[in-house]
Amino acid sequence: MKKTSLISYSREALEKAHEDIEIFAEREGLTAHANSIKVRFSKCEK
């Protein structure tokens, strides 16, 4: 059996934590996860 965790963030909470989440994901080798959050917030910064 495989253990899976689901984490839910509000938009406001995710906005506060997105940079830390990107760094964590990249260091863990989870590049798709890091890119997913980068895409969501790169549009907001432009």
VOBA-1610 file (N, C-alpha, C; in pm, whole numbers, padded with zeros to 5 digits, always signed):
BEGIN
Met+00083-00116+00000Met+00000+00000+00000Met+00089+00125+00000Lys+00048+00225-00075Lys+00124+00348-00086Lys+00050+00459-00009Lys+00125+00535+00069Lys+00067+00646+00144Lys+00069+00772+00057Thr-00042+00842+00054Thr-00053+00966-00022Thr-00107+01075+00069Ser-00052+01194+00055Ser-00100+01308+00133Ser-00153+01414+00037Leu-00264+01472+00072Leu-00321+01582-00005Leu-00317+01707+00082Ile-00268+01815+00023Ile-00258+01941+00096Ile-00339+02045+00021Ser-00416+02119+00095Ser-00500+02222+00034Ser-00461+02359+00088Tyr-00450+02455-00002Tyr-00417+02593+00034Tyr-00524+02686-00023Ser-00556+02791+00048Ser-00636+02899-00010Ser-00542+02977-00102Arg-00595+03056-00191Arg-00513+03137-00282Arg-00420+03229-00202Glu-00473+03288-00096Glu-00394+03381-00015Glu-00278+03309+00055Ala-00306+03192+00110Ala-00202+03115+00180Ala-00096+03068+00081Leu-00138+03024-00035Leu-00044+02977-00135Leu+00045+03091-00185Glu-00014+03208-00198Glu+00064+03324-00242Glu+00176+03356-00143Lys+00147+03342-00014Lys+00248+03369+00089Lys+00359+03264+00089Ala+00327+03140+00055Ala+00422+03029+00068Ala+00482+02982-00064His+00440+03036-00178His+00478+02976-00305His+00629+02973-00331Glu+00702+03073-00290Glu+00846+03072-00315Glu+00914+02960-00236Asp+00875+02941-00111Asp+00931+02832-00030Asp+00895+02696-00088Ile+00773+02684-00137Ile+00728+02557-00197Ile+00809+02527-00323Glu+00834+02629-00405Glu+00915+02611-00526Glu+01055+02561-00490Ile+01118+02624-00393Ile+01253+02586-00351Ile+01254+02442-00300Phe+01160+02409-00214Phe+01151+02275-00158Phe+01134+02172-00269Ala+01043+02199-00362Ala+01016+02104-00470Ala+01140+02085-00558Glu+01209+02193-00590Glu+01329+02182-00673Glu+01438+02101-00602Arg+01457+02124-00475Arg+01561+02051-00400Arg+01527+01904-00384Glu+01399+01871-00385Glu+01356+01732-00375Glu+01352+01664-00512Gly+01383+01740-00619Gly+01382+01685-00753Gly+01243+01676-00813Leu+01149+01749-00756Leu+01010+01748-00804Leu+00989+01868-00896Thr+01056+01864-01010Thr+01056+01980-01100Thr+00918+02012-01156Ala+00836+01911-01181Ala+00701+01938-01232Ala+00618+02013-01128His+00634+01978-01002His+00562+02048-00895His+00611+02193-00885Ala+00741+02211-00891Ala+00797+02346-00885Ala+00749+02430-01003Asn+00749+02372-01122Asn+00704+02445-01241Asn+00556+02478-01234Ser+00478+02389-01176Ser+00334+02412-01163Ser+00305+02538-01084Ile+00374+02554-00974Ile+00349+02673-00892Ile+00412+02797-00954Lys+00525+02782-01022Lys+00587+02896-01089Lys+00493+02954-01193Val+00430+02868-01270Val+00339+02913-01375Val+00222+02990-01315Arg+00170+02943-01205Arg+00055+03011-01142Arg+00088+03152-01097Phe+00209+03173-01049Phe+00244+03304-00996Phe+00324+03392-01090Ser+00381+03337-01197Ser+00451+03421-01292Ser+00354+03512-01366Lys+00231+03466-01387Lys+00130+03549-01453Lys+00089+03666-01366Cys+00089+03648-01235Cys+00049+03753-01141Cys+00154+03861-01129Glu+00280+03826-01149Glu+00389+03921-01129Glu+00410+04013-01248Lys+00355+03977-01362Lys+00375+04057-01484Lys+00278+04172-01490
//
